[in-house]
Amino acid sequence: MSPSDYAARTGFDREPPFAIAAAEGSFVQDREGQHYLDLTSGWNVVNAGWNNPEIWQAALEAGLRNPFRPSWCDDDRFDALTQRIAAIAPGRRIIPSCSGNEAVDNALKLARLVTGRAGVICIEGAYHGSGTGASLATGYHVPHLEALDLQGLRLTLPRPSQPGALEQAESAIRAFEPGGAIVFETVRTNMACEAVPQAFRDMLRRVASELGLVLICDEIGTGINRLGSPFSSLDGDGAAAPDIILTAKALTNGLYPLSLCLVRERLMRHVDMSYFSSTYGGMPAGCAAAVATLDYHAEHTLGARAIAGGQALAAGIEQHVLDIDGVRSLEGAGLERALHLDWMALGRRGLSPFQMLAKLRDQRVFATLSPGEDHLMLLPPLTTPHEALVDAAVAIGKVLRN
Ligand SMILES: Cc1ncc(COP(=O)(O)O)c(C=O)c1O
């Protein structure tokens, strides 16, 4: 896809409008009181289901004792979250902030402090947030960067799915002198769930270690069990583990804005935490919400449910959708999935992305599109019953078969 195609990403005006009046579990409700099965989870936010009452209760009880603390003071709830994170991502220090975008910014700041170099290496099509730092890690044209004259600090690697991408990427990284950080995802949410092959990830790890670059994995979409484990970049033997892992969104199940950089201890040795000061980052209410969310995930084995749910959804799509002219493939893993579509073929039968979503609404399914490429995103809450996932596949089949 060309930079101008990426620039044509228009936000949500290409989708039928929807006002969420209420939401519960796997369903959202509009102003008319109609319920829709949700295939978005608010873009990887409510992994444990909309308005999960157990999380609400636990977070409110723990958080509202004193929801705010000044950033220079200690707090039990922050300590509790630190211990909880240490159990799932050992040997890392936490830098708290409020949004995914800020976590990316902090990670890049840390990379500059550690390496003394400002260049950011990202992958074509990547989205990691809308602020200046995260925009440097954006793999398509970002108009507001032009006025800052920062283009020379950004290297965009080819899509890992392209033939020869691994070799091209490796030589481009080696030739990029300002390089200080590499930002990647294991499954690229905003690129319609294109998985990054393990060999490509291993190359990133190897070259980053050799050249002294900081390897940053954005798990803002893929983490908190969406791919079956708290952090997918820590699966396996740990050899390819990144230097910094980013988490946000589903960490508090939509209850409170909280994001974290999980940084390997040794990177923090010479860094002053005051560089990352944030008035609301890591507040008691947010930490309590995160602990309650992580406890709920563990107790209800949402990692295993994401894998089983992904299999049920894939089987439903295989049975009811994949044979349709205009359907290319189902991409992704766990419950981070997208249906890749051929709009030339579907358009010949009079279907547009907008109409597809509108017709799914008629089937009482709430869904959204991938930015830029208009593929159908399948990101339901991890708690969605398997029968509902198969029902969704049946509804998608009906709409696309037209
Ligand atoms: C993969 C990924 N990283 C980062 C972000 C930015 O997060 P936030 O909107 O909280 O700044 C997003 C947002 O959608 C995202 O999908």
The ligand as an SDF file (V2000), in Angstrom:
LIG
                    3D

 16 16  0  0  0  0  0  0  0  0999 V2000
   -1.2720   -1.3720   18.7850 C   0  0  0  0  0  0  0  0  0  0  0  0
   -1.5740   -0.0280   19.3650 C   0  0  0  0  0  0  0  0  0  0  0  0
   -0.6020    0.6510   19.9750 N   0  0  0  0  0  0  0  0  0  0  0  0
   -0.8240    1.8580   20.5290 C   0  0  0  0  0  0  0  0  0  0  0  0
   -2.0720    2.4490   20.4710 C   0  0  0  0  0  0  0  0  0  0  0  0
   -2.2880    3.8010   21.1000 C   0  0  0  0  0  0  0  0  0  0  0  0
   -3.0100    3.6730   22.2890 O   0  0  0  0  0  0  0  0  0  0  0  0
   -3.8070    4.9290   22.8770 P   0  0  0  0  0  0  0  0  0  0  0  0
   -4.9710    5.1760   21.9800 O   0  0  0  0  0  0  0  0  0  0  0  0
   -4.2000    4.5090   24.2680 O   0  0  0  0  0  0  0  0  0  0  0  0
   -2.8620    6.0850   22.8890 O   0  0  0  0  0  0  0  0  0  0  0  0
   -3.1100    1.7750   19.8220 C   0  0  0  0  0  0  0  0  0  0  0  0
   -4.4490    2.3710   19.7320 C   0  0  0  0  0  0  0  0  0  0  0  0
   -5.3610    1.8950   19.1080 O   0  0  0  0  0  0  0  0  0  0  0  0
   -2.8680    0.5030   19.2630 C   0  0  0  0  0  0  0  0  0  0  0  0
   -3.8300   -0.2070   18.6500 O   0  0  0  0  0  0  0  0  0  0  0  0
  1  2  1  0
  2  3  1  0
  2 15  2  0
  3  4  2  0
  4  5  1  0
  5  6  1  0
  5 12  2  0
  6  7  1  0
  7  8  1  0
  8  9  2  0
  8 10  1  0
  8 11  1  0
 12 13  1  0
 12 15  1  0
 13 14  2  0
 15 16  1  0
M  END
$$$$
